């Protein structure tokens, strides 16, 4: 074992400093390049998660429904909806659009609210 003086000499001769050194400093170009890449990856990851959720939340709700869609809207079968349309033609008028029957969603809402117990 050597003295403290010899330890310092050994450190100097082997090129290993006594104290831990600071982390290497990156050049501004490298730092900027890494930040841009990191930012791009974060943005890409966030968009991957958010875009499908945003698209789902802004889907347009059609106003004029087919018999099938109107039935699903109030949890009826197709046949049950056809029966209801025949029984309540004044409250649930059917409009033919391009040869296909359509029911106004506002009429369905009003029809259901009128049957809601108060």
C-alpha positions as a printed NumPy array, in Angstrom:
array([[  0.   ,   0.   ,   0.   ],
       [  1.265,   3.413,  -0.817],
       [  0.859,   6.706,   0.782],
       [ -1.698,   9.254,  -0.237],
       [  0.937,  10.971,  -2.303],
       [  1.662,   7.736,  -4.207],
       [ -2.078,   7.138,  -4.782],
       [ -2.385,  10.574,  -6.377],
       [  0.664,   9.855,  -8.479],
       [ -0.804,   6.527,  -9.592],
       [ -4.025,   8.253, -10.572],
       [ -2.192,  10.798, -12.624],
       [ -0.029,   8.216, -14.373],
       [ -2.943,   5.977, -15.319],
       [ -5.103,   8.901, -16.483],
       [ -7.952,   8.118, -14.105],
       [ -9.109,  11.157, -12.13 ],
       [ -9.589,  11.021,  -8.364],
       [-13.126,  12.445,  -8.489],
       [-15.939,  11.4  , -10.787],
       [-16.087,  13.561, -13.867],
       [-19.131,  15.477, -15.117],
       [-21.15 ,  13.855, -17.903],
       [-19.93 ,  14.66 , -21.38 ],
       [-21.347,  17.824, -22.889],
       [-23.146,  17.287, -26.177],
       [-22.771,  19.728, -28.975],
       [-25.797,  21.985, -29.63 ],
       [-26.418,  20.263, -32.984],
       [-26.556,  16.803, -31.411],
       [-28.733,  18.021, -28.539],
       [-31.18 ,  19.7  , -30.929],
       [-31.304,  16.612, -33.141],
       [-32.056,  14.356, -30.164],
       [-34.735,  16.729, -28.888],
       [-36.42 ,  16.868, -32.288],
       [-36.418,  13.057, -32.551],
       [-37.721,  12.676, -29.007],
       [-40.428,  15.274, -29.564],
       [-41.486,  13.589, -32.813],
       [-41.795,  10.229, -31.063],
       [-43.837,  11.704, -28.213],
       [-46.17 ,  13.515, -30.606],
       [-46.579,  10.376, -32.712],
       [-47.395,   8.311, -29.628],
       [-49.925,  10.838, -28.31 ],
       [-51.628,  11.166, -31.702],
       [-51.823,   7.391, -32.037],
       [-53.813,   7.288, -28.805],
       [-55.951,  10.412, -29.248],
       [-56.961,  10.44 , -32.92 ],
       [-59.195,   7.337, -32.768],
       [-60.888,   8.68 , -29.623],
       [-61.465,  12.081, -31.197],
       [-62.788,  10.581, -34.413],
       [-65.22 ,   8.425, -32.462],
       [-66.489,  11.388, -30.481],
       [-67.263,  13.538, -33.529],
       [-69.166,  11.031, -35.612],
       [-72.324,  12.531, -37.037],
       [-75.554,  11.165, -35.625],
       [-77.969,  10.765, -38.541],
       [-81.318,  12.463, -38.117],
       [-83.272,  10.251, -40.505],
       [-83.088,   6.596, -39.506],
       [-83.884,   3.396, -41.351],
       [-86.378,   1.064, -39.714],
       [-83.493,  -1.145, -38.54 ],
       [-81.604,   1.775, -37.011],
       [-84.751,   3.251, -35.472],
       [-85.512,  -0.127, -33.914],
       [-82.01 ,  -0.382, -32.45 ],
       [-82.27 ,   3.207, -31.186],
       [-85.197,   2.281, -28.927],
       [-84.109,  -1.326, -28.372],
       [-86.804,  -2.992, -30.463],
       [-86.648,  -5.69 , -33.086],
       [-87.203,  -4.805, -36.729],
       [-90.642,  -6.428, -36.595],
       [-91.486,  -4.642, -33.359],
       [-90.558,  -1.303, -34.913],
       [-92.673,  -1.989, -38.014],
       [-95.614,  -2.784, -35.736],
       [-95.081,   0.428, -33.742],
       [-94.907,   2.487, -36.951],
       [-98.202,   0.971, -38.139],
       [-99.897,   1.555, -34.767],
       [-98.766,   5.198, -34.416],
       [-98.579,   6.676, -37.936],
       [-99.371,  10.225, -36.77 ],
       [-96.743,  10.228, -34.024],
       [-94.138,   8.336, -36.026],
       [-94.567,   9.361, -39.667],
       [-92.484,   7.488, -42.191],
       [-90.83 ,   9.546, -44.921],
       [-89.755,   7.828, -48.123],
       [-86.288,   8.928, -49.233],
       [-85.019,   7.374, -52.446],
       [-87.634,   4.646, -52.122],
       [-86.497,   3.78 , -48.593],
       [-88.487,   4.423, -45.405],
       [-86.923,   6.862, -42.943],
       [-88.018,   7.952, -39.479],
       [-87.037,  11.286, -37.945],
       [-85.056,  10.731, -34.753],
       [-86.793,  13.763, -33.22 ],
       [-90.171,  12.068, -33.739],
       [-88.848,   8.946, -32.009],
       [-87.555,  11.002, -29.072],
       [-90.873,  12.839, -28.735],
       [-92.803,   9.563, -29.019],
       [-90.758,   7.991, -26.244],
       [-90.924,  11.045, -23.96 ],
       [-94.724,  11.143, -24.286],
       [-94.851,   7.576, -22.961],
       [-92.522,   8.213, -20.069],
       [-94.315,   8.094, -16.704],
       [-94.359,  11.449, -14.979]])
